[in-house]
Amino acid sequence: MEGPSSGAPAARDGPSLLAAGGGSGAETDITREMKTHFRVCRFIMESGVKLGMRSVPVATACELYHRFFECVSLRVYEPYLVAMSCVYLAGKVEEQHLRTRDIINVSHRYFNSASAPLECDREFWELRDSVVQCELLILRQLDFHVSFRHPHKYLLHYLLSVKALVNRHAWTRTPVAETAWALLRDCYHGPMCIHHAPQHIAIATLYLALNSYGVEMPVGEREWWQVLCEDVTKEDINAVISDLLQLYDMEAKCI
């Protein structure tokens, strides 16, 4: 596959990096790429909701996308076409199979909210072929390593453990669990999933959720997060939180 098909959807938020001119410096290019990745991952998540995908397949789609562009240049491949193929491949990996037609129609509606679904004409079949070819490209680029350990199972275990430790009334009064899950979902807007261990991401999102609502944990010989995850350090937690806060800053710039 030499490159994405011309039938790939155009960026809703403006011209993609493929169509943009060269930046005034390296820092500008990096910022532009970060914004593009943020917007494309938002597209993956919103498409996942419309397709009825579970949280783990959506996370797999985002990680596939980040790992792919960790290896190749954003200037070579259309990011939204890659994202569509990542959604398709993630459905297979996580055994929540999706039809290419559904993915294409949801994507088409995302960029053209007032239009009807695509007819099964030449444009549709060209786009479908591009999605399938791009899926094979992703598999080859990642050496077929497409099964990942996500923070989700760790966060679930940590939440159950923490719930048993804190005051029952404090737990029911504050949406700690909901906030932790929301923070975890937001982590996938950037490449945090490939730069931090899944256990550390789970601990950090729970740590931030507890601190946000001032929920106090019992004091012992070790910190609660050391009891739950022995290899995590305060520096690891701070690094995850710092990266997450940078993503929220990026969200403000992408509005």
N, C-alpha and C positions, 0 to 999 in steps of 0.2 A: 504493500500500500504506500504510494508515494505521498499522499496527503489527503486531507479530508475533502469530501465531496462539496461541490459548490452549492448543493442543496441543503447544507447544514444551516440551522437557524442562526440568525444574526442576534447579537447581544441586545437585550431589551434596554439595558442601562446606557446604551450609547455604543459607539464603534468599539469592536474588540481590539485587543492588542495587535492582532494580525493586520488590521487596517490602519492602525495608528502610526503616526510618524515617529521617528527616533526622538528620544527624550533629550533634554538639555544636559544630562549627566547620568552616571551610573545610579545614583541615589534615586533619581526620578524614575528610571526604568524599574528599579526594584519596587518602589512604591506602587507603580502602575500594575506590576505583576501581582502584588499582594492584593490589591483591590479587585483585580480580575478573578483571582482564585476565591476570594471571599464571596463575590457575587455568584460565581458558578456553583460553589458549595451551597449557597442559599437556594439556587435553582434546583440542585439535587434534593435538598430537604423538602422544598415545597412540592416538587414533583412526586417525591416519595409519599407524602401525605395524600395527594390526589390519587395515587396508585394503590393506596391501602397497604403500603409496606410497613413492616415492623421496624422498631428502632435499630436493631442490630443489622439487618440488611442495608438500611440507609447509612449506618456508620461504615459498613464494608464498602459501599459505593464511594463514600467520601475518601476513605483511606486508599482505595484503588486509584482514585483521581490524584491524590497528593503524591503517592508513590510513583505514579507514571510521570508526572511533571517534575519529580525530583531527578528523573533520568533524562528527560528530553526538554527541548526549548519550547517555551510558550509561543514563540513566533512561527513554529513549524506546523503545529496542529491546532485546529479550531477547538477551543476548550469546551464549548457546549456540546459539540459532537462527541468528544471524549467522555463528557459527563453522561450523556445518554447511553453510551456503550458501557460505562461503569455501572449504571443502574441495571442495565440488562444482565451484565455479568454477575453482579452482586446477588441478583435474584436466583441465579443458578447456584452460586457458592453457598448461599444460606437456605437453599431449598424452599424459596418462595418465588417460583417461576412466574415471569411476566411476559406477556406478548409484546413483540416489537411494535405491533400496531398501536397498542395502548400507550406505550412509551412515546411513540412519535406523535400521537394525537394530543397527549398531555403537554408535550414540549411545544407543539405547534400552538396550542391554546395559551400557553404561558407567554409566548411572544406576540400572539395575535388574539387577544382576548375576545374580540367581537366576531371572529370568523368561525365558520363551520368546520367540522373535522375534515381532514384531507381525504380526497377521493383516492381510490386505488388506481391512480394514473401513473404516468412515467415519473413524475416528481416524487411520489410516495415510494415507488420501488427503488429509485436511485438513493433516496435517503435511507431506506431500510438496508440496502446493500452496504452503504457507508457505515451504518451502525454495526453491522455484523463484521465487516472487514476491520473496523477499528477495535472491536472486541478481540480479534485474533492478534492485532498489533499489541494491545495491552498485555495479553497473555505472554507473548514472546518477550516483550520488554521487561516484564517482571519475572521471567523464567518460570512461569506457571506457579509462582508462589503467591497465591491469592486467598489463602485462609489465614485469618489474623486473630490474635487474642485481643479482645476489646475490654475496656474498663467496666463494662456493664455488669458482668457477673460479680466482679470484685465490689463494686459500689452497692449492689444488692446485699451482699454478705455484710459489708461494713455498716450499712443502714440498720440491718436487723440487730447487729451487735450493739451499736450505739443506742438504739431505741430501748434495749434492755438495761442500759446503764443510766440513762437520764431520768429526771423526774417525769412521770407520766403526764401530768398536767402541762408542763412546759413543752413536751413533745406535741401534744394535741393542739396547743394554742399557736404553734408556729409551723409554717409549711417547709420544714427543713428538707424533708424527702423530695418534695416537688421542686424546690430550689436547686438541690443537688443534681437532680436529673436534668433540669433545664441548663445548668452550667455545663454538665457533661455534653449535652447536645451541642452547645455553643462552641465547645472545644474543636469540633470537627469543621468549623469554618476555616480553620488554618491547619498547618501540618503538625500540630501538637501530637497527634497520634503516632507519628513516626519519629518524634524527637524525645518522647518521654515514655517510661514504662507504664503499662496500663494500670498497675496497682497504684503508682504514684499519682496518676491523673485522678483515679477514684478517691484516694485519700485527700488530695488537694481540693477537689470540688466539695467534698463533705466538710472539710475543715473551713472552707470559705462560707458555706451555707450555715454552719453552726455559729461562726463568728458574726455573720450578718444579722442574726437574730439574737445574739447575746446568750445563747444556750450554754450553760456551764456544765462541764464534764467533771466527774469525780477525780480528785487529786490522788495520785499514787506514786510509787517509786519511779514509774516511767510515764511518759505522756501517752494519752489514749491512742494516738496514731502510731506510736512505736509498738504498742501491744498488738494492734491489728496488722501492721505491716513492718516486720523487723528490719528490713533493709532500707526503709525510707528515712531521709533526714529532713531537718527543717529547711535546709538549702534546696532540697528537691521540691518540697511543697512551695516554697517561695518562687522557685523557677517556673513551676506550672502556673501559679497564680499570676505571675508577671506576664507570661505569654498570653494568658486568657484576657488580662486587662488590656494588652495591646490589641487583641482582636476586637474588644469593645470600642477601643479608640478608632480602629479601622472601620467598624460599622458606622460610626458617626460620620466618617469621611465619605462613606459610600452612599449616604442618603441623598 
